[in-house]
């Protein structure tokens, strides 16, 4: 079945290519306070990468060489559009590289999706941690290729969402991600650690110590930036398990515990 973006249900394409939500490593309870329970257990090899505080972006390369840009929730622009949705500065940040790379990153038998974090400039309150000079950049954090896209697009909308949220997307293995990023002309999110899950702490205080041990962000775009990182994304090498460890969650929880004591 040949792919034609003009004949494709864009709402289904949007759903099929969204990035699944990442749960917190410790269970998040009332008032944003973390519980003692680890809700995403890991076994075997685990890999940590810096979590960048920006906005999610999808680059969707289709078999007919159409190329779309999306936010976490919406499609914003196609490479031949004169006007793009200006939301969060996403299209402005990636427009040039999409137009330069679409022929290379489009393949005949799959829909290829590159997931980026766009950060800096005026993107959220955390922009000051990455730039004081109004710079903007992005980093690649995941890639998926969907070969059976015709089967998925033929499903009802609710089944596409269920497929996506229950592991239907097959992400690139962690050991391949850096090479995939290099081949595509992207910089990957900074790696932080690669060890056995037995070294991953379970207690809140110890997990916060792990966060603090990583130092300043590796994504400063100028020297004047404050450099406070958002946290860590921890995943199994094959991405069968994934969780986020956000600095603000642990600081809020620990601070509240000290007030109560």
C-alpha positions as CSV (number, residue, x, y, z in Angstrom):
1,X,0.0,0.0,0.0
2,X,1.5,3.3,-1.1
3,X,1.5,6.2,1.4
4,X,0.0,9.5,0.5
5,X,-0.1,12.2,3.1
6,X,-3.1,13.9,1.4
7,X,-5.1,10.7,1.7
8,X,-4.1,10.0,5.3
9,X,-6.2,10.7,8.4
10,X,-3.9,13.2,10.2
11,X,-5.6,12.7,13.5
12,X,-4.7,9.0,13.4
13,X,-1.1,9.8,12.2
14,X,-0.9,12.3,15.1
15,X,-2.0,9.7,17.6
16,X,0.2,6.9,16.2
17,X,3.3,9.1,16.5
18,X,2.8,10.6,19.9
19,X,5.4,9.8,22.6
20,X,3.9,7.8,25.5
21,X,3.8,9.4,28.9
22,X,6.8,8.7,31.2
23,X,5.9,7.9,34.8
24,X,7.9,9.1,37.8
25,X,10.4,6.6,39.3
26,X,8.8,7.0,42.7
27,X,5.0,7.1,43.0
28,X,3.7,10.7,42.9
29,X,1.0,11.3,45.4
30,X,-1.1,14.2,46.7
31,X,0.2,17.8,46.4
32,X,3.0,16.6,44.2
33,X,4.8,14.7,47.0
34,X,6.6,11.5,46.2
35,X,5.8,8.3,48.0
36,X,8.4,5.8,49.3
37,X,7.2,3.2,46.8
38,X,9.2,2.8,43.6
39,X,6.5,2.4,40.8
40,X,8.9,1.6,38.0
41,X,11.2,-1.3,39.0
42,X,14.2,-2.1,36.9
43,X,16.2,-5.2,36.3
44,X,19.5,-5.8,34.5
45,X,21.2,-3.0,32.7
46,X,19.8,0.6,33.2
47,X,20.9,3.7,31.3
48,X,20.5,7.3,32.6
49,X,20.3,10.4,30.4
50,X,19.9,14.0,31.3
51,X,16.2,15.2,31.3
52,X,16.1,18.6,29.6
53,X,13.5,21.1,30.7
54,X,12.1,22.3,27.4
55,X,9.3,21.2,25.2
56,X,8.7,17.9,23.3
57,X,8.9,17.9,19.5
58,X,8.3,15.2,17.0
59,X,9.8,15.1,13.5
60,X,7.7,12.7,11.4
61,X,9.2,11.5,8.1
62,X,6.8,9.6,5.8
63,X,7.3,7.2,2.9
64,X,6.1,9.8,0.3
65,X,8.8,12.3,1.6
66,X,6.3,14.4,3.5
67,X,7.8,15.6,6.7
68,X,5.8,16.9,9.7
69,X,6.6,18.6,12.9
70,X,4.6,18.1,16.0
71,X,4.5,19.1,19.6
72,X,3.7,16.5,22.3
73,X,0.0,16.8,21.4
74,X,-0.5,18.4,18.0
75,X,0.8,18.5,14.5
76,X,2.2,22.0,13.8
77,X,3.7,22.1,10.3
78,X,4.6,20.2,7.1
79,X,7.8,21.0,5.3
80,X,6.0,22.6,2.3
81,X,3.7,24.8,4.4
82,X,4.3,28.5,4.2
83,X,2.8,29.1,7.6
84,X,3.4,26.9,10.7
85,X,1.8,26.9,14.1
86,X,4.2,29.1,16.2
87,X,3.5,27.3,19.5
88,X,6.5,27.2,21.8
89,X,8.9,28.1,19.0
90,X,9.1,24.5,18.0
91,X,8.8,25.0,14.2
92,X,11.2,27.8,14.1
93,X,13.8,25.7,16.0
94,X,13.6,22.7,13.6
95,X,12.4,24.0,10.3
96,X,15.8,24.3,8.7
97,X,17.0,20.8,9.6
98,X,13.7,19.2,8.5
99,X,14.0,20.8,5.1
100,X,17.7,19.8,4.9
101,X,17.2,16.2,6.0
102,X,13.8,15.0,4.9
103,X,15.0,13.1,1.8
104,X,17.6,11.3,3.9
105,X,15.4,10.5,6.8
106,X,12.3,9.4,4.8
107,X,12.3,5.7,3.8
108,X,9.8,3.9,1.5
109,X,8.7,1.2,3.9
110,X,8.3,3.0,7.2
111,X,7.3,6.1,9.1
112,X,10.3,7.4,11.0
113,X,9.8,9.5,14.1
114,X,12.5,11.5,15.8
115,X,11.7,12.7,19.3
116,X,13.5,15.9,20.4
117,X,13.5,18.2,23.3
118,X,13.6,21.9,22.2
119,X,15.0,24.2,24.9
120,X,16.3,27.7,25.6
121,X,15.2,31.1,24.6
122,X,11.7,31.8,26.0
123,X,10.7,28.1,26.4
124,X,9.4,27.9,29.9
125,X,10.6,29.2,33.2
126,X,13.7,26.9,33.0
127,X,15.1,28.7,29.9
128,X,17.5,30.6,32.1
129,X,19.3,27.3,33.0
130,X,20.3,26.9,29.4
131,X,20.8,30.4,28.0
132,X,20.9,34.1,29.0
133,X,21.5,35.2,25.4
134,X,18.2,34.0,23.9
135,X,19.7,30.9,22.2
136,X,17.6,27.9,21.3
137,X,18.6,24.3,20.5
138,X,17.4,20.7,20.7
139,X,18.5,17.2,21.6
140,X,17.4,13.8,20.3
141,X,16.1,11.5,23.0
142,X,14.3,8.7,21.1
143,X,13.6,7.3,17.6
144,X,10.9,4.9,16.4
145,X,10.3,3.3,13.0
146,X,6.8,2.1,12.2
147,X,6.8,-0.4,9.3
148,X,3.2,-1.6,9.7
149,X,1.9,1.9,9.6
150,X,-0.9,1.0,7.1
151,X,-2.3,-1.6,9.6
152,X,-2.1,0.8,12.5
153,X,-3.8,3.7,10.5
154,X,-6.6,1.4,9.6
155,X,-7.5,0.9,13.2
156,X,-10.2,2.9,15.1
157,X,-8.7,5.9,16.9
158,X,-9.2,4.4,20.4
159,X,-7.3,1.2,19.3
160,X,-4.4,3.3,18.0
161,X,-4.1,5.1,21.4
162,X,-4.2,1.7,23.2
163,X,-1.5,0.3,20.8
164,X,0.7,3.4,21.5
165,X,0.3,3.4,25.2
166,X,0.9,-0.3,25.6
167,X,4.3,-0.7,23.9
168,X,3.2,-0.9,20.3
169,X,6.0,1.5,19.2
170,X,9.4,-0.2,18.8
171,X,12.1,2.3,19.8
172,X,15.7,2.2,18.8
173,X,17.9,0.3,21.2
174,X,20.0,2.5,23.5
175,X,23.2,1.2,22.0
176,X,22.1,2.3,18.5
177,X,20.7,5.7,19.5
178,X,24.0,7.7,19.4
179,X,24.8,6.4,15.9
180,X,21.3,7.0,14.7
181,X,21.5,10.6,16.0
182,X,24.9,11.1,14.3
183,X,23.6,9.7,11.0
184,X,20.6,12.1,11.1
185,X,22.7,15.1,12.1
186,X,21.3,15.4,15.6
187,X,22.9,15.7,19.0
188,X,21.6,13.1,21.5
189,X,20.6,13.9,25.1
190,X,23.7,13.7,27.3
191,X,24.3,10.3,28.8
192,X,24.8,10.2,32.6
193,X,25.3,6.5,33.6
194,X,25.1,2.9,32.4
195,X,25.1,0.3,35.2
196,X,23.2,-2.6,36.7
197,X,19.8,-1.9,38.2
198,X,21.2,-3.1,41.6
199,X,23.1,0.2,41.7
200,X,19.9,2.3,41.3
201,X,18.7,3.5,44.7
202,X,15.2,2.9,46.0
203,X,15.1,5.4,48.9
204,X,14.0,9.0,48.2
205,X,17.1,10.5,49.9
206,X,19.5,8.3,48.0
207,X,17.8,8.9,44.7
208,X,18.1,12.7,45.4
209,X,21.8,12.1,46.1
210,X,22.1,10.4,42.7
211,X,20.5,13.4,41.1
212,X,22.8,15.9,42.8
213,X,25.9,13.8,41.9
214,X,25.4,14.5,38.2
215,X,26.4,18.1,38.5
216,X,25.2,21.0,36.2
217,X,23.4,20.5,32.9
218,X,25.5,19.5,30.0
219,X,23.2,21.5,27.7
220,X,24.2,25.1,28.5
221,X,24.1,27.2,25.4
222,X,26.2,30.0,26.8
223,X,28.4,30.5,29.8
224,X,26.0,32.9,31.6
225,X,23.3,30.2,31.8
226,X,22.5,29.0,35.4
227,X,22.9,25.4,34.4
228,X,20.5,23.7,36.9
229,X,19.4,20.4,35.3
230,X,15.8,19.1,35.4
231,X,16.7,15.6,36.2
232,X,17.3,12.1,34.8
233,X,15.4,9.8,32.5
234,X,16.2,6.1,33.4
235,X,15.5,3.3,31.0
236,X,16.2,-0.3,30.2
237,X,18.5,-0.5,27.2
238,X,15.6,-1.8,25.0
239,X,13.2,0.8,26.6
240,X,10.9,-1.9,28.0
241,X,11.0,0.1,31.2
242,X,11.4,3.9,31.5
243,X,11.0,6.5,34.3
244,X,11.7,10.1,35.1
245,X,13.5,11.4,38.1
246,X,12.8,15.1,38.4
247,X,14.9,17.3,40.8
248,X,11.9,19.5,41.8
249,X,9.8,16.5,42.9
250,X,12.5,15.3,45.3
251,X,13.3,18.7,46.6
252,X,9.6,19.5,47.3
253,X,9.1,16.1,49.0
254,X,12.3,16.4,51.1
255,X,11.6,20.0,52.1
256,X,8.0,19.1,53.2
257,X,9.3,16.2,55.2
258,X,11.8,18.5,57.1
259,X,9.0,21.0,57.9
260,X,6.8,18.2,59.3
261,X,9.7,16.9,61.5
